[in-house]
Amino acid sequence: SYFLRHARSRNYVSESEVCKLESVPLDFGDYHPLKPITVTESKTKKMNRKGSTSSTSSSSSSSMMDPLSSVLDGTDPLSLFAAAADPVTTAPPTDGARRKRDKDESSAVGSDFEPWSSKRGEILARYTTTEKLSINLYMGSEKGKATTTGSAVSEKVRTRLEELDDLEEGSQKELLNLTQQDYMNRIEELNQSLKDAWSSDQKVKALKIVIQCSKLLSDTTVIQFYPSKFVLITDILDTFGKLVYERILSMCVDNRVSLPDNFSPESVNDTAKETCLNWFFKIASIRELIPRFYVEAAILKCNKFLSKTGISECLPRLTSMIRGIGDPLVAVYARAYLCRVGMEVAPQLKESLNKNFFDFLLTFKQIHGDTVQNQLVVQCVEIPLYLTLYSPAIDWILQCIAYHAPDVLLTEMMERCKKLGNNALLLNSVMSAFRAEFIAARSMDFIGMIKECDESGFPKHLLFRSLGLNLALADPPENDRLQILNEAWKVITKLKNPQDYINCAEVWVEYTCRHFTKREVNTVLADVIKHMTPDRAFEDAYPQLQSIIQKVITYIYDFALLFSVEKFLPFLDMFQKESVRVEVCKCIMESFIKHQQESTKDPVILNALLHICKTMHDSVNALTLEDEKRMLAALINGFIKMVSFGRDFEQQLSFYVEARSMFCNLEPVLVQLIHSVNQLAMETRRVMKGNHSRKTAAFVRACVAFCFITIPSLSSIFTRLNLYLHSGQVALANQCLSQADAFFKAAVSLVPEVPKMISVDGKMRPSDAFLLEFLCNFFSTLLVVPDHPEQGVLFLVRGLLNVIQDYTWEDNSDDKVRIYTNVLHLLSAMTQEAFIYHVDKVDSNDTLYGGDSKFLAEINKLSETVVSQILDHLKTLGKEETLKRQSQLALYFFNTILAHGDLRNNRLNQLSVNLWNLAQKHGFADTKTMVKTLEYIKRRSKQPEMSHFTDLALRLPLQSRT
Amino acid sequence: MGTALDVRVKRAGKVYHDGEVLSGVVVITSKDTVQHQGISLTMEGSVNLQLSAKNVGVFEAFCSTAKPIQIINSTIEMVKPGKLPSGKTEIPFEFPLQMKGNKVLYETYHGVFVNIQYTLRCDMRRSLLAKDLTKTCEFIVHSLSQKGKLLPSPVDFTITPETLQNVKERASLPKFLIRGHLNSTNCVITQPLTGELVVESAEAAVKSIELQLVRVETCGCAEGYARDATEIQNIQIADGDVCRGLPIPIHMVFPRLFTCPTLETTNFKVEFEVNIVVLLHDDHLITENFPLKLCRM
């Protein structure tokens, strides 16, 4: 009773004037606090803003040097580090260091050179087999004494010899009937045992493994697996090459100083040279051609230790050595390996690359020779398949040749290929290896060549596909463009096999989108539909179809244009597998959100996108992951936000209604819709400048009704609470008083349902902080909500207080009392003659009651109850373990009285002194806070009508801590 | 293992020439001090001749002459009897590789019937209670470069069914024409044997083409001699049915230790030959033999 009767009366206007910060006009000319600060300009900026005291933080940040850029002055630390770490050769060859060095080495070629590593996976994925494979190894270790070794041969030499002999005569280990996976595992095991042997210093065993592995490359049974086998085994060879190189390099370390990267052979010590020579001698004595070739190629780099010209002498020799390999497929892969090693070790030596290719052309006729044909018959492999086995190797060789090669050379290469009767296989490799610009500029020539080329089994559609890939990267001459498309499509459309067809079409769609209008795109799409629909061929081609869609939306991102491509939607219908369809829809929506600049009401777009969004929405089921749902909802929300019918608010609302019915399973979308509708209501209010006509009033009521019936369908309780409050505020602003009341009542009745724990980001958290925040927000709103004429005074506030009273709070929490204290703020604000804020065109209680004494008495009664509740609670906290909380709460209450109570009242004054003492009583008060509070009181006492604070200050002792 | 003895020569390749000084260290590692009766170093070089089993019966009398022929044998005393401290002791040495009189220092060679080997042996004599310690280390001798220029002696060859000897049924042979050349049959031992080979035509598919390096060792004296040809190494230069008309390189590195410059002495001879072996798919084996003369330049 003694609290609010003596609530301090406030003059909000004058108070706010006193408290308002001095407003200083800001110079927004070139300054914005979020603008990135550049160091060079910082000085002039500082000058500009001198005298502006508006924001201390911004001025401090401007005078500061940007710490990042100051660090980056000079060489940036990363490159500095890289430079320092470059000669890592001293370090033991750990995997990491090795990988790093690999990177350095390949960078010698330049990053525009597509490295082997990127081809690797492709080949492994493409050349597979279901046939049984076998590995033939002669790795026996048990072996009788060599019979012929003379007694004079030294022990060391003899053991070496024996070990080497094991290769030839040792027990044979043959693994038959391996599946492809087994085979790969075996090879990986060999790779591992190579490393193991090496690290346990069994160099001879390591060499044996490598020789045996490279021997496998001469075996062409299960020929369709050969390219993959090549990949696997050359991995081992690469490992071996690196091990040997690093080992010898580590021998060159002199006084802990390792050799620089571009060392000269003179700086290599004798031991290292001798070891290196030994390796070469050992390899030179390998009996069989293919292992000898591969192993020597693998350690080609080691020539650097012996002589400057070593590599340049070796490469041509190795190149001509391949001529001895009879099988053309084995030979071409050997060439590919040599080119690969050559590019890595000495990219400047181009001649061997060319020589390799020319040699290959010379032996080209062998492919159609009897030996090969007989082999194919035995293995039941068709010529077209056989020819595609060559592609990776030829592609690679040509890629090495074409790298930074002058056009003249490329032209010469082309001529040479032509001489061999425009062979399709070669043509294809030329197209995949040479620069796209080079190909594109001669597109018409190539089409001519493709047409007249001798197919000899190599499928022509692959040629068109390769050409298409080039044209996707580089543009052909303007005048040829249409003709190219016509010529190509003429062939493509005739392809019978849907897989062949779609592989080609996929590539050419990009070209079409890039250079032509929607008419051509439409035609192409129509053609694809026509080919892929029969026998549901599309089912096997989803990845390609998906890529077509992606290409189309990359080039046509004007959605009005896109949907005017008539065949686009029918094209989408081909995605009948749900997961794929949803993926495609997501792509389209992402593109829409990314590219759509202005909101739209185009019915075509809306219809199509609604359909697409509906598809995404309908894919949601009980098994859908939360992330997936969130993503879908975000995409749909993005779409909803982009829809605007301008001033046609009714249309807009009916769109939202339709959207609600469509997307009812995605809560975030419903939330978005409620916000959108609220926004729509506020927009209406803005347009009507707050004065609703009968029609607009009905409209906003419709909006409010929309929200009111949508909110209950949400599951998250705080979302509902906040939306009730928010929508209530919107209703209030639009003078829909009874509707606003309904929202608030709904919110009040929802509060008891708030659980103790809620799930936040998948973790269970106590809900009290959220509830506290919501309730404070709610009370602030309730200040301006006028009482319903048929309900009692402060009906909503009472209702909410009752709910709070009955709510089962956490046992050891003071939240309830904190809320009560905050309620006191509200009640004191309610006693004022004019409230601190109002809603435009809504009469709040201050106007309704006009300071009626009955009203004030009601408030007093309420506050009395609340205060007694607080004091009761403070009493219960008198126990040892709760003293700290008691102290905090007491101070909190004290501050409330200080701010809102009229302390001229003696009892109130006494209460505040008691609270002050209670806060300090058990030594839990923070001295600093107490001192600050006291200083504040003293300062306030100097203000007019506040002289009683002086007395108060005198009555508040500061407890010194002993 | 209390004490370990090791002999290390300075050069990594362990290769020395006549007139040079062999230098290195003897390393003794021990936990305790070593009591010894002197450490000596012996340089030995000898030729060992062996008779192949098939010849032994015929030339039994010959056996007695097949005892090792000493080329060089000299000993130096490194350390007088005394004590060595514990830990690692390195004793450097220098040993002149000098032939006495007119004797020739043959190159190191490891063959089947002829072995020419040079060793450094370190002996540590010890008291009765402890065993003497011995460590041997082989070093390699290369003869000095021969004076004068090596004249290349290129050889062209053509192999057809008609050029073959030792053929039983010439008619059953498939037709073939193989041409080629060796750049020189006078070879510098450090340089590879090179040349080219072209399969101009062959009715049967080629299975493999190999270079077989053969040593021909002759041991003997007035009483008689034994001549044996054995394979040193076999290098495949073509695998599978090679492209017709395309020259295939002939390239073979002479292995170290197992080859030496062609050697002819009163007691033994070491000579080398190369065979070009063409294996056809119907298991016809065609061999063409070329004697080589190796030298060191």
Boltz contact constraints between the chains, C-beta under 6 A:
constraints:
  - contact:
      token1: [A, 148]
      token2: [B, 112]
      max_distance: 6.0
  - contact:
      token1: [A, 150]
      token2: [B, 115]
      max_distance: 6.0
  - contact:
      token1: [A, 152]
      token2: [B, 48]
      max_distance: 6.0
  - contact:
      token1: [A, 152]
      token2: [B, 115]
      max_distance: 6.0
  - contact:
      token1: [A, 152]
      token2: [B, 117]
      max_distance: 6.0
  - contact:
      token1: [A, 153]
      token2: [B, 110]
      max_distance: 6.0
  - contact:
      token1: [A, 154]
      token2: [B, 138]
      max_distance: 6.0
  - contact:
      token1: [A, 270]
      token2: [B, 12]
      max_distance: 6.0
  - contact:
      token1: [A, 271]
      token2: [B, 12]
      max_distance: 6.0
  - contact:
      token1: [A, 274]
      token2: [B, 12]
      max_distance: 6.0
  - contact:
      token1: [A, 274]
      token2: [B, 13]
      max_distance: 6.0
  - contact:
      token1: [A, 281]
      token2: [B, 256]
      max_distance: 6.0
  - contact:
      token1: [A, 284]
      token2: [B, 253]
      max_distance: 6.0
  - contact:
      token1: [A, 285]
      token2: [B, 233]
      max_distance: 6.0
  - contact:
      token1: [A, 285]
      token2: [B, 255]
      max_distance: 6.0
  - contact:
      token1: [A, 287]
      token2: [B, 234]
      max_distance: 6.0
  - contact:
      token1: [A, 287]
      token2: [B, 236]
      max_distance: 6.0
  - contact:
      token1: [A, 288]
      token2: [B, 236]
      max_distance: 6.0
  - contact:
      token1: [A, 289]
      token2: [B, 236]
      max_distance: 6.0
  - contact:
      token1: [A, 289]
      token2: [B, 239]
      max_distance: 6.0
  - contact:
      token1: [A, 290]
      token2: [B, 239]
      max_distance: 6.0
  - contact:
      token1: [A, 320]
      token2: [B, 249]
      max_distance: 6.0
  - contact:
      token1: [A, 323]
      token2: [B, 246]
      max_distance: 6.0
  - contact:
      token1: [A, 323]
      token2: [B, 248]
      max_distance: 6.0
  - contact:
      token1: [A, 324]
      token2: [B, 237]
      max_distance: 6.0
  - contact:
      token1: [A, 324]
      token2: [B, 238]
      max_distance: 6.0
  - contact:
      token1: [A, 324]
      token2: [B, 248]
      max_distance: 6.0
  - contact:
      token1: [A, 325]
      token2: [B, 239]
      max_distance: 6.0
  - contact:
      token1: [A, 326]
      token2: [B, 239]
      max_distance: 6.0
  - contact:
      token1: [A, 326]
      token2: [B, 240]
      max_distance: 6.0
  - contact:
      token1: [A, 326]
      token2: [B, 241]
      max_distance: 6.0
  - contact:
      token1: [A, 326]
      token2: [B, 242]
      max_distance: 6.0
  - contact:
      token1: [A, 327]
      token2: [B, 240]
      max_distance: 6.0
  - contact:
      token1: [A, 362]
      token2: [B, 246]
      max_distance: 6.0
  - contact:
      token1: [A, 363]
      token2: [B, 243]
      max_distance: 6.0
  - contact:
      token1: [A, 366]
      token2: [B, 243]
      max_distance: 6.0
  - contact:
      token1: [A, 371]
      token2: [B, 205]
      max_distance: 6.0
  - contact:
      token1: [A, 371]
      token2: [B, 241]
      max_distance: 6.0
